[in-house]
Amino acid sequence: MTPEINKTVDKMKSVKANWDKAPDGPKKDAALKHYQAAEKAHSAKNEAETNKELDAATHALA
């Protein structure tokens, strides 16, 4: 894997860990939708979209 992909995978793990710790509610639901979109983009090897969705998930949890 390239360094960019490794950074993205690490970012996905971090966002997932934060999502797991978050209390149930609309913020967590919104973050889940973005995280699932990030997983889909990652599977399609679209790093830019993956990072965009991960950032949106992080923002939704804030």
HELIX and SHEET records of a PDB file:
HELIX    1   1 PRO A    3  LYS A   21  1                                  19    
HELIX    2   2 PRO A   26  SER A   43  1                                  18    
HELIX    3   3 GLU A   47  LEU A   61  1                                  15    
END                                                                             
